[in-house]
Amino acid sequence: MKTLNLSAIGLFVYCLFCLNFTASAADKLMAGTAKINITPPETKYPVHDSLYARSLILEAGDVRIAFIAVDLGGYTNIPLEESLKKQFNLKEVYFCPQHTHSSATGERKWLEDKLAAAVSEASKNMFEARISGGYRTFPQLSFNRLIIREDGHARESWFADEHYRYINRERLPHGPVDPSVGVIKLEDTQGNPRILVMNYACHPDVAWNNFEVSADYVGYAAKYTEEAFDNKINCLFIQGGGGNQAPLFKDGGRTGPDDPRKSNYDLIDRMGKLLSIEAVKLAKELYPNPYDVPDIKVKTDSLHFTGRYDKSLFYNVYFSIISINSRFAIATFPGEPFIKFQIDWKKEMAPHAIPFFFGYTWNGGKWPIYVPDIRSSALGGYGADWGPNLIEIGAGERIMAKQLENYYWMTGLMRSEPGPSEHRLDGGIVIP
């Protein structure tokens, strides 16, 4: 019995040595983060809750990328992107506006300095990281705001008829939706959580016509999540394919800034809290894979499109596929993609990697505004067959097909020449 114990101890020590040797021989995954208040000093409307920028730098080997999640409606900035790449040796910089409808943007240079400071601070606080991630499905908080009517076409949820009430006051769970939240967790080598990325698809417009500055439910979700970890983490909310997704917790909106009825922040708080609860539960169940080999691969591509109706419009759309540790596959997509692309991406990637879909995420090119799938383009409604400067039909499908192709090339699954052609019988005899 003693001999058996000694053998077991010896084997345990040997395994520890092997694991340590493997870890020291591999590149480290490094991460850094920062959080900066970007509420403008002067705003048109009263400030209810602050707006923030949260940064994340990831580095493995010679690849370094940055994400900047901002409580803004949208954000593109080529000069700032190029400046940050040079200054911090970044392969890509991804601006991730959460599309908060109640945001406010400060003076351009002031905001640029704030975002640059967020990246600078993150670069100074880099730590060796362990990564984990996954999804949690729960009763949906969103619905598809383009609702199919009696004539077979879709109309917006703010169009009432005999069957549907204005802005879905009865909270009917129209689809399609993705009723799940994705979480990427980065912890230090002592197992302390330091960064969470929350990936969820839904318009942040619980308060319709708010006439106050607020990060809406995404700000509350991030705040509650950070509080659940004693404010020792930064929580980056990154929007998904929310182009046609609306919150079930919907305030009817005010008639103007002088309307005495205030926005219903109880609804905003409730949706943010429910989302945070699910994200925190998931985060506490996630553990890094001890066999991970730190690695980041990035492939950025672009495609050109015209407008759907206005053929003089030109869209040069940039997008990236990001692989982390050969286990996580992130597809970035600028503009407001519809939910089908997120659902399809997760189905396609499920056998290969843990998939994430980062909508509203820009790293160059022209922001394409709404990007509907072909079916939605036919059914119609706002963002589907009418709206500002619509992109040509099928643009989203082409982008996602290219993302998928690039993933297979990048990971080596796509062959550049024909694969094996022999047949194998049960007995193991190979027949040419």
DOKEKOL-121004 format. One line per field, with one value per residue (C-alpha): residue number from 1; residue in one letter; chain; x, y negated, z negated. Coordinates in steps of 0.001 Angstrom, whole numbers. Layout:
N
num	(NUM  ...);
residuo	(a  ...);
cadena	(A  ...);
u	(X  ...);
v	(Y  ...);
w	(Z  ...);
REM end
This chain:
432
num	(1  2  3  4  5  6  7  8  9  10  11  12  13  14  15  16  17  18  19  20  21  22  23  24  25  26  27  28  29  30  31  32  33  34  35  36  37  38  39  40  41  42  43  44  45  46  47  48  49  50  51  52  53  54  55  56  57  58  59  60  61  62  63  64  65  66  67  68  69  70  71  72  73  74  75  76  77  78  79  80  81  82  83  84  85  86  87  88  89  90  91  92  93  94  95  96  97  98  99  100  101  102  103  104  105  106  107  108  109  110  111  112  113  114  115  116  117  118  119  120  121  122  123  124  125  126  127  128  129  130  131  132  133  134  135  136  137  138  139  140  141  142  143  144  145  146  147  148  149  150  151  152  153  154  155  156  157  158  159  160  161  162  163  164  165  166  167  168  169  170  171  172  173  174  175  176  177  178  179  180  181  182  183  184  185  186  187  188  189  190  191  192  193  194  195  196  197  198  199  200  201  202  203  204  205  206  207  208  209  210  211  212  213  214  215  216  217  218  219  220  221  222  223  224  225  226  227  228  229  230  231  232  233  234  235  236  237  238  239  240  241  242  243  244  245  246  247  248  249  250  251  252  253  254  255  256  257  258  259  260  261  262  263  264  265  266  267  268  269  270  271  272  273  274  275  276  277  278  279  280  281  282  283  284  285  286  287  288  289  290  291  292  293  294  295  296  297  298  299  300  301  302  303  304  305  306  307  308  309  310  311  312  313  314  315  316  317  318  319  320  321  322  323  324  325  326  327  328  329  330  331  332  333  334  335  336  337  338  339  340  341  342  343  344  345  346  347  348  349  350  351  352  353  354  355  356  357  358  359  360  361  362  363  364  365  366  367  368  369  370  371  372  373  374  375  376  377  378  379  380  381  382  383  384  385  386  387  388  389  390  391  392  393  394  395  396  397  398  399  400  401  402  403  404  405  406  407  408  409  410  411  412  413  414  415  416  417  418  419  420  421  422  423  424  425  426  427  428  429  430  431  432);
residuo	(m  k  t  l  n  l  s  a  i  g  l  f  v  y  c  l  f  c  l  n  f  t  a  s  a  a  d  k  l  m  a  g  t  a  k  i  n  i  t  p  p  e  t  k  y  p  v  h  d  s  l  y  a  r  s  l  i  l  e  a  g  d  v  r  i  a  f  i  a  v  d  l  g  g  y  t  n  i  p  l  e  e  s  l  k  k  q  f  n  l  k  e  v  y  f  c  p  q  h  t  h  s  s  a  t  g  e  r  k  w  l  e  d  k  l  a  a  a  v  s  e  a  s  k  n  m  f  e  a  r  i  s  g  g  y  r  t  f  p  q  l  s  f  n  r  l  i  i  r  e  d  g  h  a  r  e  s  w  f  a  d  e  h  y  r  y  i  n  r  e  r  l  p  h  g  p  v  d  p  s  v  g  v  i  k  l  e  d  t  q  g  n  p  r  i  l  v  m  n  y  a  c  h  p  d  v  a  w  n  n  f  e  v  s  a  d  y  v  g  y  a  a  k  y  t  e  e  a  f  d  n  k  i  n  c  l  f  i  q  g  g  g  g  n  q  a  p  l  f  k  d  g  g  r  t  g  p  d  d  p  r  k  s  n  y  d  l  i  d  r  m  g  k  l  l  s  i  e  a  v  k  l  a  k  e  l  y  p  n  p  y  d  v  p  d  i  k  v  k  t  d  s  l  h  f  t  g  r  y  d  k  s  l  f  y  n  v  y  f  s  i  i  s  i  n  s  r  f  a  i  a  t  f  p  g  e  p  f  i  k  f  q  i  d  w  k  k  e  m  a  p  h  a  i  p  f  f  f  g  y  t  w  n  g  g  k  w  p  i  y  v  p  d  i  r  s  s  a  l  g  g  y  g  a  d  w  g  p  n  l  i  e  i  g  a  g  e  r  i  m  a  k  q  l  e  n  y  y  w  m  t  g  l  m  r  s  e  p  g  p  s  e  h  r  l  d  g  g  i  v  i  p);
cadena	(A  A  A  A  A  A  A  A  A  A  A  A  A  A  A  A  A  A  A  A  A  A  A  A  A  A  A  A  A  A  A  A  A  A  A  A  A  A  A  A  A  A  A  A  A  A  A  A  A  A  A  A  A  A  A  A  A  A  A  A  A  A  A  A  A  A  A  A  A  A  A  A  A  A  A  A  A  A  A  A  A  A  A  A  A  A  A  A  A  A  A  A  A  A  A  A  A  A  A  A  A  A  A  A  A  A  A  A  A  A  A  A  A  A  A  A  A  A  A  A  A  A  A  A  A  A  A  A  A  A  A  A  A  A  A  A  A  A  A  A  A  A  A  A  A  A  A  A  A  A  A  A  A  A  A  A  A  A  A  A  A  A  A  A  A  A  A  A  A  A  A  A  A  A  A  A  A  A  A  A  A  A  A  A  A  A  A  A  A  A  A  A  A  A  A  A  A  A  A  A  A  A  A  A  A  A  A  A  A  A  A  A  A  A  A  A  A  A  A  A  A  A  A  A  A  A  A  A  A  A  A  A  A  A  A  A  A  A  A  A  A  A  A  A  A  A  A  A  A  A  A  A  A  A  A  A  A  A  A  A  A  A  A  A  A  A  A  A  A  A  A  A  A  A  A  A  A  A  A  A  A  A  A  A  A  A  A  A  A  A  A  A  A  A  A  A  A  A  A  A  A  A  A  A  A  A  A  A  A  A  A  A  A  A  A  A  A  A  A  A  A  A  A  A  A  A  A  A  A  A  A  A  A  A  A  A  A  A  A  A  A  A  A  A  A  A  A  A  A  A  A  A  A  A  A  A  A  A  A  A  A  A  A  A  A  A  A  A  A  A  A  A  A  A  A  A  A  A  A  A  A  A  A  A  A  A  A  A  A  A  A  A  A  A  A  A  A  A  A  A  A  A  A  A  A  A  A  A  A  A  A  A  A  A  A  A  A  A  A  A  A  A  A  A  A  A  A  A  A  A  A  A);
u	(0  2854  4619  1465  1161  4795  4297  1229  3108  5979  3609  1863  5188  6189  2888  3337  6830  5495  2690  5078  7503  4720  3403  6811  7559  4339  3542  1478  -1987  -1823  -4772  -5308  -8363  -9497  -12755  -13185  -16204  -17122  -20167  -19740  -19241  -22077  -25116  -28300  -30426  -30081  -27742  -29486  -26553  -23006  -21636  -18411  -15738  -14241  -11153  -9665  -6269  -5451  -1982  -432  2893  3247  -517  -2079  -5666  -7899  -11634  -13202  -16809  -18519  -21924  -22699  -25152  -22365  -18709  -16204  -12910  -10217  -7552  -7945  -7858  -4609  -3093  -3901  -2487  810  1089  281  1505  -2003  -2896  -6544  -8624  -12336  -14763  -17836  -20650  -23562  -26095  -27510  -30359  -30041  -26332  -24591  -21349  -18887  -16618  -14669  -11128  -12256  -13800  -10780  -8512  -10776  -10750  -6991  -6571  -8656  -6332  -3226  -4302  -5135  -1663  -82  -2120  -1395  -1445  -1034  -4541  -6545  -9589  -12913  -16256  -19674  -23409  -26411  -29958  -32813  -36341  -35974  -35774  -36108  -38488  -38268  -39687  -40620  -43858  -45481  -49015  -52083  -50807  -47596  -45393  -43795  -44509  -42684  -43752  -44698  -47346  -50595  -53452  -56443  -54210  -51026  -50803  -48421  -44780  -45882  -47324  -48416  -44793  -45514  -42309  -42184  -39225  -36746  -34511  -31411  -32412  -28888  -26089  -22478  -19664  -15908  -14049  -10430  -8848  -5296  -3066  -4385  -7914  -9197  -11704  -10467  -12482  -15862  -17198  -20995  -22384  -26144  -28391  -31031  -31542  -30743  -33925  -36054  -36679  -38203  -37665  -35917  -34743  -32203  -28661  -28458  -26641  -30055  -30187  -26618  -25202  -27226  -26248  -22549  -22820  -24603  -22133  -19150  -20771  -21312  -17519  -16949  -16038  -12760  -13570  -14475  -17514  -17508  -20973  -20654  -23820  -24816  -27068  -29547  -30658  -34216  -34275  -36261  -36547  -39677  -39265  -40431  -41343  -43704  -41582  -42131  -43636  -40720  -38154  -40860  -43134  -43685  -43879  -40370  -38941  -39585  -36144  -37620  -37975  -34416  -33125  -35130  -33909  -30313  -30494  -32039  -29391  -26645  -27950  -27675  -24245  -22900  -24274  -22552  -19298  -19064  -19472  -16714  -13209  -10211  -9014  -5642  -4544  -5027  -2096  -2175  -2738  -4558  -5272  -6973  -8136  -9625  -11362  -13646  -16381  -17885  -21625  -24001  -27298  -30521  -32423  -29758  -27093  -24821  -24170  -20869  -20123  -16647  -17468  -14653  -15027  -12788  -12682  -10744  -9619  -8367  -6532  -8112  -11245  -13083  -14296  -15394  -17044  -17124  -19776  -20215  -23551  -26769  -26896  -30128  -30338  -30301  -26594  -25829  -28004  -26517  -22938  -23357  -24809  -21990  -19237  -20669  -18664  -15395  -15235  -17201  -18717  -19368  -20980  -19855  -22325  -22042  -18262  -16126  -12454  -12389  -14366  -17846  -20531  -23372  -26271  -28902  -27918  -30990  -30970  -32637  -35837  -36245  -35525  -38504  -40846  -40051  -40269  -37862  -34274  -35454  -36946  -37070  -34821  -31683  -29381  -30193  -27409  -27962  -29932  -27790  -24893  -25096  -25119  -22041  -20218  -20974  -20058  -16695  -16282  -16881  -14473  -11795  -12201  -11608  -8570  -7156  -7489  -6134  -9336  -9779  -7517  -5803  -5741  -8037  -8273  -7859  -9869  -9456  -12197  -11691  -13482  -14356  -11402  -9019  -8200  -7577  -9016  -7745);
v	(0  -2360  -1451  -2225  -5617  -6445  -5472  -7645  -10578  -10060  -9984  -13135  -14992  -13852  -15086  -18434  -18714  -17945  -20452  -23135  -22427  -22618  -25878  -27534  -26456  -27928  -31586  -33246  -34678  -38228  -40527  -44069  -46192  -49655  -51510  -55236  -57509  -59060  -61065  -64450  -67383  -69186  -67344  -68366  -66335  -65564  -62717  -59827  -57396  -57630  -56341  -54325  -52969  -49629  -48336  -44873  -44042  -40414  -39241  -35884  -35576  -38399  -39044  -41844  -43075  -45515  -45841  -49092  -48694  -52088  -53218  -54964  -54558  -53907  -54722  -54729  -56593  -55683  -58187  -57035  -53387  -53902  -55929  -53274  -50511  -52332  -53521  -50188  -47734  -46396  -44194  -45265  -47709  -46928  -49665  -48014  -50557  -49001  -51069  -52697  -54934  -57311  -58033  -61372  -62028  -64635  -66823  -64685  -65304  -64961  -61550  -60395  -61236  -59279  -56180  -56406  -56658  -53495  -51571  -53104  -52134  -48594  -48263  -49204  -46635  -43492  -40178  -36532  -35277  -32081  -32145  -30328  -30915  -29580  -30239  -30134  -29940  -31382  -32797  -35435  -39122  -40204  -39724  -40167  -43611  -42778  -40868  -38984  -40204  -38869  -39774  -37778  -40818  -41998  -45301  -46983  -46364  -50043  -49500  -48378  -46504  -44456  -41620  -43314  -46118  -49033  -48138  -44709  -45844  -42284  -41110  -38350  -36434  -36896  -35297  -34496  -35443  -34042  -33550  -33081  -35175  -34471  -35089  -35149  -35134  -36112  -35335  -35632  -32682  -32633  -32063  -35566  -36844  -40092  -40616  -39455  -39946  -39762  -39047  -39484  -40548  -43181  -46879  -49010  -51062  -50008  -53738  -54867  -58627  -58935  -62587  -61713  -60357  -56690  -53511  -51781  -48111  -47386  -49863  -48302  -44769  -45678  -47508  -44646  -42128  -44113  -44468  -40698  -40357  -43132  -45591  -43746  -43081  -45074  -43843  -44662  -44397  -43597  -43656  -40686  -40482  -42926  -44729  -43374  -42555  -44696  -44403  -42820  -45335  -48312  -51809  -53608  -56721  -60380  -62954  -65361  -66662  -68631  -65628  -65381  -61593  -60270  -57215  -53965  -53101  -50235  -48389  -49250  -48135  -44905  -43852  -44710  -42808  -39688  -39624  -40125  -37303  -34860  -36125  -35884  -32359  -31307  -33079  -31276  -27920  -28559  -27195  -27454  -24388  -23344  -21974  -25263  -26422  -30243  -31414  -34215  -34097  -36978  -37216  -40549  -40769  -43117  -42942  -45656  -46276  -48808  -50026  -48057  -50813  -53474  -51829  -54846  -53921  -52147  -50023  -48676  -46440  -45191  -42158  -39740  -36171  -35710  -32380  -32250  -29158  -27247  -26950  -30263  -31642  -35287  -36728  -40527  -42317  -46108  -47875  -46384  -42733  -40769  -37889  -35122  -35650  -35129  -32006  -30507  -31306  -29513  -26458  -26377  -26717  -24376  -21287  -23238  -25955  -27972  -30694  -34368  -36916  -40522  -42729  -46524  -46002  -48177  -47983  -49847  -50430  -51915  -51345  -49592  -50545  -47731  -44374  -42118  -38492  -37668  -36339  -39462  -41605  -39949  -40117  -43797  -46381  -48953  -47940  -45117  -46772  -50399  -52636  -54739  -53819  -50097  -47804  -45398  -42179  -39242  -41312  -39671  -36157  -36932  -38370  -35355  -32908  -34641  -34530  -30796  -30238  -32350  -30373  -27080  -28423  -30018  -26853  -24585  -22597  -23846  -21908  -23512  -20189  -17133  -15033  -11222  -9260  -5631  -3426  -1460  1798  2992  5349  2471  3380  280  400  -2327);
w	(0  -876  2352  4324  2652  3389  7012  7239  5696  8102  11069  9803  9484  12960  14441  12724  14216  17690  17362  16141  18952  21536  20082  20030  23591  24996  25577  22890  23417  22089  21390  20207  19518  18486  17852  18493  18102  21473  20357  22065  19683  21446  22786  24558  22145  18411  17445  15703  15641  16905  20189  20270  22558  21549  23320  23731  25188  26002  26975  27841  29603  32105  32453  30412  30816  28939  28367  27168  26001  25859  24586  27871  30726  33236  33693  36570  36670  39198  37990  34379  35414  37340  34511  31887  34076  34422  30842  29177  31828  32502  35441  35236  33221  32901  31892  30365  29856  27994  29965  26859  28080  25129  25575  26015  27858  26634  28708  31196  29917  26287  27030  29045  26117  23759  25971  26483  22713  22256  24575  23003  19500  20631  22197  18856  16923  18916  17040  17938  18557  18715  20967  20818  22460  23286  23565  21293  22639  20570  21102  23790  22935  26555  29461  33210  33887  37502  37032  39924  40632  42440  45909  45401  45055  41821  40106  37252  33658  33420  36104  34451  36110  34935  33777  32495  29984  30248  29386  28182  24860  24103  24422  26910  27704  31479  33231  34467  31533  29866  26192  24917  23493  24347  21874  22347  19031  18562  15209  13892  13077  9485  10804  10068  12683  14215  17403  18703  22205  22337  25826  26269  29148  28448  29187  26107  26399  23451  23110  26370  26868  23530  23667  20968  21197  20260  21243  21100  20085  21279  18754  15951  17004  17030  13694  11919  13346  12117  8694  8521  8638  6060  8832  9388  13038  16133  18057  21767  23309  27019  29064  31234  34281  32761  35928  35682  31955  29488  25689  24244  21419  23440  22287  24651  24733  23945  26284  25772  23272  21466  21016  17211  17417  16888  18607  16777  15428  13437  16756  17776  14400  14504  17940  17099  13838  15385  18094  15531  13340  16236  17282  13716  13235  16435  15604  12258  14019  16574  16079  18408  20259  18740  22125  23977  26089  26195  29733  31565  35274  37107  40690  41806  45154  47072  49691  51874  52217  53719  52295  52592  54367  54854  56990  56621  52987  52324  49271  48571  45617  43348  41102  39202  38040  34794  33365  29768  28509  31435  29268  29632  32957  33053  36155  36268  38322  38673  38908  37602  38691  38285  35831  38463  39052  35368  35135  38305  37271  33964  35728  38276  35667  33023  34139  34361  31710  29172  31384  30694  32989  32467  34320  34484  34486  36760  37731  41042  44214  44404  41779  43643  41298  41431  42918  43218  44308  47653  46093  43966  47041  48736  45737  45277  42534  41139  41792  44051  47146  46075  44025  44424  47339  47458  48655  51555  51002  49945  48590  45162  46589  48675  45671  43506  46277  46543  42749  42803  45685  43987  40751  42551  44412  41260  39189  41929  42412  45986  48352  51332  53154  53261  50128  49831  52386  51257  49800  46592  45815  42319  42415  42953  46551  48649  52163  54566);
REM end
